[in-house]
Amino acid sequence: MSSGVKRLGVLTGGGDCPGLNPVIRAVTRRAMMAGITVVGIKDGWKGLVNGITVPLDQESVSGILNRGGTILGSSRTNPYKKPEDAVKVKENIAKLQLDALVPIGGEDTLGVATKLSKEGVNLVGVPKTIDNDLSATDFTFGFDTAVNVAMEAIDRLHTTAESHHRILVCEVMGRHAGWIATYAGIAGGADVILVPEVPIDVNQVIDVVKKRKARGRDFSIIVVAEGAQFKQGADSTITKELDAFGHARLGGIGEQLAKLVEEKTGHETRTTVLGHIQRGGSPTAFDRVLGTRFGVKAAELVIEGKFGQMVSLQGNKIAGVPIEQGTGKLKTVDLDLYQLSKVFSG
Ligand code: F6P
């Protein structure tokens, strides 16, 4: 059954990640096959507050599959922060004659989408984030690229750590979930992996370093997630300022940990913060394929009129799930997988 959608708006919100352009391309190509006109909304929800759009057609999405970032731009705009902005969003949807939306985003962008959907806006969400912390999908695109970037960094840290007999701490992103740290740490053969889900026990970290030293390995690699905390600790943050969704800018745990480890072991310890490098650049093949499959499925759900859904990866199948399932609860790291990394500690 066809939904009768004639004009479809697409937007990308929140932190960018590799794979957004493949989704934009796939939604556009599949919707155009069904005779739908596709409109790109600039800079996430901000573009709908201000009514700023660009046309999306075969020409404009050509050659973007391998490009990182998003051709539509992004922002962390929360239209529900000011009631008049949420009204403007709905007015602009009507003014722009958009019959449906495909918002591509993480918990914040899709959280806004969930509210709009409950208020009667026709939409299908696409989950994205390097953090991989959205529920109801096995993976989000962007994660695989970020893990590969972090893994390569850990490989590089290994050679210099070994040459200089140092302990190197590598701080990775992931917000309050330890997915990037766990995957990159396992893939890169880190000696210690620290995640937000398990409080940091400094004595255990030091034990690992000492055990390695005792067997002649006088260097160690520690991967720490930006959201990891010491026992009885709090988030390490860069500023006290919060973004429009109430999130603090995480960062600094790597340096704090390095100081403690150096103090307690007398072993020279340095920190590398990978930061936005994990979010930039060309998507991996996995993220290009996942983004493409998500985009095609989102367009098909729009064509079928199955709104209020989010596309998701389940095993190796792409399916639609109610959008609130994706954003309702943070998907924290699989602790069995995390425990597996302990086999290689020490
Ligand atoms: O959610 C993705 C993410 O990259 C997090 O891992 C990180 O904490 C945050 O965004 C950084 O956001 P910003 O773009 O505000 O620096």
Boltz pocket constraint, residues with backbone or C-beta under 6 A from the ligand:
constraints:
  - pocket:
      binder: B
      contacts: [[A, 15], [A, 16], [A, 106], [A, 129], [A, 130], [A, 131], [A, 173], [A, 174], [A, 175], [A, 226], [A, 248], [A, 250], [A, 279]]
      max_distance: 6.0
